[in-house]
Amino acid sequence: MADNLSDTLKKLKITAADKTEDSLEGCLDCLLQALAQNNTETSEKLQGSGILQLFASLLTPQSPCTAKVANIIAEVAKNEFMRIPCVDAGLISPLVQLLNSKDQEVLLQTGRALGNICYDSHEGRSAVDQAGGAQIVIDRLRSLCSITDPANEKLLTVFCGMLMNYSNENDSLQAQLINMGVIPTLVKLLGIHCQNAALTEMCLVAFGNLAELESSKEQFASTNIAEELVKLFKKQIEHDKREMIFEVLAPLAENDAIKLQLVEAGLVECLLEIVQQKVDSDKEDDIAELKTGSDLMVLLLLGDESMQKLFEGGKGSVFQRVLSWIPSNNHQLQLAGALAIANFARNDGNCIHMVDNGIVEKLMDLLDRHVEDGNVTVQHAALSALRNLAIPVINKAKMLSAGVTEAVLKFLKSEMPPVQFKLLGTLRMLIDAQAEAAEQLGKNVTLVERLVEWCEAKDHAGVMGESNRLLSALIRHSKSKDVIKTIVQSGGIQHLVTMATSEHVIMQNEALVALALIAALELGTAEKDLESAKLVQILHRLLVDERSAPEIKYNSMVLICAVMGSESLHKEVQDLAFLDVISKLRRHENKSVAQQASLTEQRLTVES
């Protein structure tokens, strides 16, 4: 074979130069045969012979051998080492020109050749880009889109594959295809050729690649992609095919407009059916599909319109089905159910309806099942749902009397930051303007000591921030001397003073108000801790700093007046010459700040 191949290549050189059609065709057939038997070895010989350069002149629309030459290029370009030589031999430009041919076989082999040269090859893609190949292929897809005979469908599949190889994992080339309008064309292809498995698969791969790009979402939203994908999904029985559609649906469903379109196209019903079919199965594929399906369901509920459509005033069949997941014995369904409730609980009306209809008890039962060695993701999801439900004022007292605080406090010993974070947020929401509950929690030494410990969780900024905020909230909402004493004894003062220097104005404010209450109600108890935390120096810094918000300056002055009852703190105020700073603030543009500055100046003058 080696000798035959060498002879063929020599002969091919001569005939290619003479363009003797009959001999040329025979040589090309021999070469194709050799490639079929041993592609790598034949390609190496071909590269060494210098024949690639001759192929450029053979790729003419008039020549009857053009399709065979393109076929040979497609075959050799299956080898990674042949792609750059194909580019260097100047084959891209004549191949791109052939995309305008009317001959179906020429188009097919040209599409294959360009697709294989582009596969994982920066040089190949770059050359096709410069020759304008992508636009011509998209135009051909558009013009051939409606023809459904098998030969045309094969060509469409090759062209789609070529575009995928051209743009795969390359954001700028994918963006280029999107700007050329490839998305509406592919969606139309999917609709017309949904019976053709190979073409459908190619469209799905293309969608999966393009959907990752943010700029694609708007174009997808302006097509009927949702309808086509749901239609296709309903027909699929095989796990792999469904999985492929899921991979397109997930990135698309991140867009709110597409979420709504998917809901309207009936995707939710499909997902609920999958959950019902797979829930009791222990097969790996079924478990994976149950997870993907329920996760996608939760994602659809992240859109305000799609969520409200499915809630249907709490009467919706989808909402009812999701409720039934919470008492399930399947962890994945419990998780999806709790996350879905957290998503439904994104406006007051929904929250009030759900609390009135017993959702809190269901979530508390779920938490109870996960106290000892429980599933962390389920704990986190159930606490998220309770936190959201506790936002409307009317729900707080109902949830407190249902025993939510007791249920939540069972997780105080958790060492998982996501659970700690949600636990703190839930308690903070519950005690907002609920004096009795705030007092009860604020006197709970175990809780307060845990909060003080978490205030030092420097590796977990969220937990640290929420612990500080809850500590402050316990004082602000209870206004209780006992709560203040518990917090002082547990070492919480230092953290509240540090919180007053937070980069978040809301946290600074909450800290200053809590400290002012401490100074007003229990100054004697807290005096030493306020001193060692350098409160007075911090207040001076806040008042001097021009970047401090007006409310921070205002509350800092209120606090200065409140600590004047302490001899040692009073002395610190005098030593730091606060009067100079305060008198400047009397001219502050904010009226409340200016008025408070006058009052504070009077107080400092009297006390000095």
Disulfide bonds with the S-S distance in Angstrom:
none
